[in-house]
Amino acid sequence: MRGGMAKAGLKMQANNKLLDDLARVAGGALGAISGLRGEVEAQLRQQFERILSQMDVVTRDEVEATREMAANARAAQEDLTERVTRLEALVATLVAERELVPAPPPRRPAPGHSPEAPPAPSVD
């Protein structure tokens, strides 16, 4: 029986060695694949950058700057709209007050003065 156990032990050692070898090969393959992945990603990135540089495409910074300018312009427009509304209300109030106050009577010319004729020049 002892001989059978020895054979089983040798068989297990051979299986373990085979599994260890397979694990090393798989690990090496994964390392090579991950290195290959990095190279492929770098090549793709270069290709995309080359294609995008030939196109008329804006950058993210330019989009953000434009978005900020638009927001500032919108805020200024809202402020101006509010200011115009207040000024229109003030004008309406002033016009209403003016309509309530009667107009002064027309002025009469002083006796001896004609409103159409200019005063005569004095001779010294």
C-alpha positions as CSV (number, residue, x, y, z in Angstrom):
1,M,0.0,0.0,0.0
2,R,2.8,2.2,0.7
3,G,3.9,2.1,-3.0
4,G,0.4,3.2,-4.0
5,M,0.6,6.2,-1.7
6,A,4.0,7.1,-3.1
7,K,2.6,7.0,-6.6
8,A,-0.3,9.2,-5.6
9,G,2.0,11.6,-3.9
10,L,4.2,11.8,-7.1
11,K,1.1,12.3,-9.2
12,M,-0.1,15.1,-6.9
13,Q,3.3,16.8,-7.1
14,A,3.2,16.6,-10.8
15,N,-0.4,18.0,-10.9
16,N,0.7,20.8,-8.5
17,K,3.8,21.6,-10.7
18,L,1.6,21.6,-13.8
19,L,-0.9,24.0,-12.1
20,D,2.0,26.2,-10.9
21,D,3.4,26.3,-14.4
22,L,-0.1,27.1,-15.8
23,A,-0.5,29.9,-13.2
24,R,2.9,31.4,-14.1
25,V,2.1,31.3,-17.9
26,A,-1.4,32.8,-17.2
27,G,0.2,35.5,-15.0
28,G,2.8,36.3,-17.7
29,A,0.1,36.4,-20.3
30,L,-2.0,38.8,-18.2
31,G,1.0,41.0,-17.7
32,A,1.7,41.1,-21.5
33,I,-2.0,41.8,-22.2
34,S,-2.1,44.7,-19.7
35,G,1.1,46.1,-21.3
36,L,-0.5,45.7,-24.7
37,R,-3.6,47.4,-23.4
38,G,-1.6,50.4,-22.3
39,E,0.1,50.6,-25.7
40,V,-3.2,50.3,-27.6
41,E,-4.8,53.0,-25.4
42,A,-1.8,55.3,-26.0
43,Q,-2.0,54.7,-29.8
44,L,-5.8,55.4,-29.8
45,R,-5.3,58.6,-27.7
46,Q,-2.7,59.8,-30.2
47,Q,-4.9,59.0,-33.1
48,F,-7.9,60.8,-31.6
49,E,-5.8,63.8,-30.7
50,R,-4.5,64.0,-34.3
51,I,-8.0,63.7,-35.7
52,L,-9.4,66.3,-33.3
53,S,-6.6,68.7,-34.0
54,Q,-7.5,68.6,-37.7
55,M,-11.1,69.4,-36.9
56,D,-12.4,72.8,-35.7
57,V,-13.4,71.6,-32.3
58,V,-13.5,73.8,-29.2
59,T,-11.9,72.8,-25.9
60,R,-13.7,72.2,-22.6
61,D,-12.0,75.4,-21.3
62,E,-13.5,77.4,-24.1
63,V,-17.0,76.0,-23.5
64,E,-16.7,76.8,-19.8
65,A,-15.5,80.3,-20.5
66,T,-18.4,80.9,-23.0
67,R,-20.9,79.4,-20.5
68,E,-19.6,81.9,-17.8
69,M,-19.8,84.8,-20.2
70,A,-23.4,83.9,-21.1
71,A,-24.4,83.6,-17.4
72,N,-22.8,87.0,-16.8
73,A,-24.6,88.6,-19.7
74,R,-27.9,87.0,-18.6
75,A,-27.5,88.5,-15.1
76,A,-26.7,91.9,-16.5
77,Q,-29.7,91.7,-18.8
78,E,-32.0,90.9,-15.8
79,D,-30.5,93.8,-13.8
80,L,-31.1,96.2,-16.7
81,T,-34.7,94.9,-17.2
82,E,-35.4,95.5,-13.5
83,R,-33.9,99.0,-13.8
84,V,-36.0,99.9,-16.9
85,T,-39.1,98.7,-15.1
86,R,-38.3,101.0,-12.1
87,L,-37.6,103.9,-14.4
88,E,-40.9,103.3,-16.4
89,A,-42.8,103.3,-13.1
90,L,-41.1,106.6,-12.0
91,V,-41.9,108.2,-15.4
92,A,-45.6,107.1,-15.1
93,T,-45.8,108.5,-11.6
94,L,-44.3,111.8,-12.7
95,V,-46.6,112.1,-15.7
96,A,-49.6,111.3,-13.4
97,E,-48.6,114.0,-10.9
98,R,-48.1,116.5,-13.7
99,E,-51.6,115.8,-15.0
100,L,-53.0,116.4,-11.6
101,V,-51.4,119.8,-11.2
102,P,-53.3,122.4,-13.3
103,A,-51.2,124.2,-15.9
104,P,-50.4,127.8,-15.0
105,P,-52.5,130.4,-16.8
106,P,-50.9,132.0,-19.9
107,R,-48.9,135.2,-19.2
108,R,-50.2,138.5,-20.3
109,P,-47.8,140.9,-21.8
110,A,-47.1,144.0,-19.8
111,P,-48.9,147.1,-20.9
112,G,-47.1,148.8,-23.7
113,H,-45.3,145.7,-24.8
114,S,-46.4,143.9,-27.8
115,P,-45.6,140.1,-27.7
116,E,-44.9,140.1,-31.5
117,A,-42.7,143.2,-31.8
118,P,-39.2,143.2,-30.4
119,P,-38.3,146.0,-28.1
120,A,-37.1,149.1,-29.9
121,P,-33.4,149.8,-29.7
122,S,-32.4,152.7,-27.5
123,V,-30.5,155.6,-29.0
124,D,-28.0,157.3,-26.8
